[in-house]
Amino acid sequence: MIVSTNGLKQELKEYSNPMAKISRMVKNGEIIPVIRGLYVRDQNVSKNVLAGVIYGPSYVSFETALAHYGLIPERVYNVTSATFRKRRTKCYRTKFGNFYYTDIPARAYPYGLRYIAEQDSGYLIASPEKAICDKLYSIRPCYSQKELEYILFDNLRIDEDMFWSLDLELICNLAVLYNNTTLKVLRKLIEKHIRKQKNLQG
């Protein structure tokens, strides 16, 4: 369970000095500090659940979401999340790992999200299609389809078969919301693939 300093103070209001009691609870291992003003009672707390509480509003995305869906082969140890209107990337280094937060356009933020229930709580995570859009938005601009294919399948190491089995229409609809050069190229790449598939089908 995740609890704030204010929540603990409310729980301990019968004590003459709640903050002193909180300090003793930390020393005794009853609660574990995460960041200033935030504690957990269980060291096995889900990092994805924790990510949404440390800094928000936010949802898990980028490499963390791509790994969650098995789209990339790497095991991801840090948690990467999307935010909006924060104007800068944030990083929190904690005992539970590093938590990174990167802005995406406010217009794109609320779409393509899923809620996963976990540990009597839960967290928001980007769909596979949204995680791809978020990741491509966060990299340097890409101007050609050939370059984008290299980025997707060689650099990011996204599984090519899995990529083409995603909801391609959803990716195109989401991509429009970013007003981003790379995502415009992504739409063209997908449209080209769809035309090719239609031609092969006769």
N, C-alpha and C positions, 0 to 999 in steps of 0.2 A: 504493500500500500504506500502511496506517495502522499506526503503531508507537508504543508507549509508551516512556517514559524507561527503565523497567526492562528492556524488550525490547532497547533500544539498548545499555544497559549490558552485557547478556549478550552481544550481538554484539561489543562492543568490549572484552571482558574482558582481552584481551592487552595493552591500553594501560595505562600506569601511572596515567593520569588520564582515565578514560572521559568524565567530564563536560566536561573541557576539549576533548576531541575532538568531543563533541556540539555544543558552542558553535561550533567551527570549521566543522562540517558545516552548521549553520544559517547562518553568515556566508557560506559558499560557495554556498548555495542547494541543497545536497544533500538537505536535509530542511526542511520548512516547519512552524513551530509552529502548532498549532490553538488549544488551551487548555493550561494548565499540565499538563505530563506527557504530552502527546499531540502527535504529529507525523505528517505525511504526506510521502511521497517524490515524489508527483505532484500538481501543482497542479490537475490536471483531475479530482481525486477526486470521486466522486458525493456530492452533499450529502445525499442520502437515506441512503446507506451511512454517512456520517459522523455523521448524527444519532443512529443507534443506538449508536454507540461513545462519543460525547460524554457521554451521560447515559442511564442505563438501570436496570432494564429499561424499554424504550419501543418504540413503533411509530409510524410516520408516519400521521397522520390529519388531521382537521379540513380546513381550506382546501387544504392541500397534497395530500391524497388526493382531495378533490373535484375539484381542477384536473387531477390525474393522470388521472382517468377521464373528463374532459371534461364534468363535471356543471355546472361554473360557467365563465363565459367569461373570467374574469380570469386573467392569468398571475401566478403566485405566486412571489415571490422569497425569502421566508423559509420555513423548514421548521418546520411545527408537528407536534408529536408528543404522544401520550398516554402517561401514566404512571399509577401507582397507589401509594397510601400514602406519597406524598411530602409531602402536606399544604400545598404551596404551588406557585405557578407559577414556573418557572425560565426564565431567558433567558441564552444565551451569545452574545455578539457577537464574531464572528471575521472573519478575512480572507475566509472563504468564505461569509459571510452570517450572518444571525441565526437562532438555533435556539431555539424556544420549546417548553416542556414543561408540559402541563396535566394534572392528575389527573382520572381517572374512577373510578367505584366498582370496587373490587377484584373484585367478583363478575362485572362485565361485561368486565373487562380481557382475558381470554384467548380470547374468542370473536370470530368474524368476521374473522380475520386471514389474510393471504396472504403468502407468501415470494417475493420477486423476486430472482433471481440477477443480479448486476451486478458487473463489474470484479473477477473472481476472488473475489468475496465475495457479499454480498447484504444485504437488509434486510426487515423486516416492515412491512407496510402494511395499513391497514384496508380491508376490502371496501367497495364503494360504500355498502352498507346500513349498515355499522358506522360509517363516516365521518359519515354523516348523523346517526346517533344520538349520536355523540360531540359533533358540533357543536351540536346542539339542547340537549344536556345542559349545554353550557358557557355558554349565553346566559341572559338573565333569564327567569323563568317566564312561560309563555304559557298563558292560561286558556280560549281559545276556538278553534274550528276555523277560523273566518274569519281571526282574527289569525295563526294558524299558517300558513295558506295565503299570507298576505301576507309573512310572514317567509321562507318557503321560496322562493317564486317571484319576489318583488319585492325583498326586502331581500338575501337571500343569492344571489339570481339563479340558483337551481338550475333547469336545463332541465326544464320540466314534463313533456314527453313522455318524457324519459329517466327521470325520477323514477317515473312510473307504470308503466314497463316493468321496473323493478327487482324483485327477489324480495320482494314485499310481506309474505309470510308470515314471511320471515326478519327483516325490519325489526320486525314485531310481536313476534316471539320475543326479539329482542335488546332491544327497548324495555323489556320487563318487568324486565330485570336492573338497570336504573338506578334504579328506584323514584323517578321524577322526574315532576313535574307536566306539563311540556311533552311528554314522551314518552308519557304517558298520553293526552294530547290527540291526539298523532300516531296512536296505535293506533285511536282512535275515528274519526279522519279517514280512515284507510285502510279500516277496516271499512265505513264509509259508502260509500266509492268502490267497494268490492267488491260491496256490495249493489246499487248503482246499475248496475254492469256486468252483473250477473246478471239484473236486471229488463229491461235493454235487449236481452239475449239471449233473452228470452222466458220 
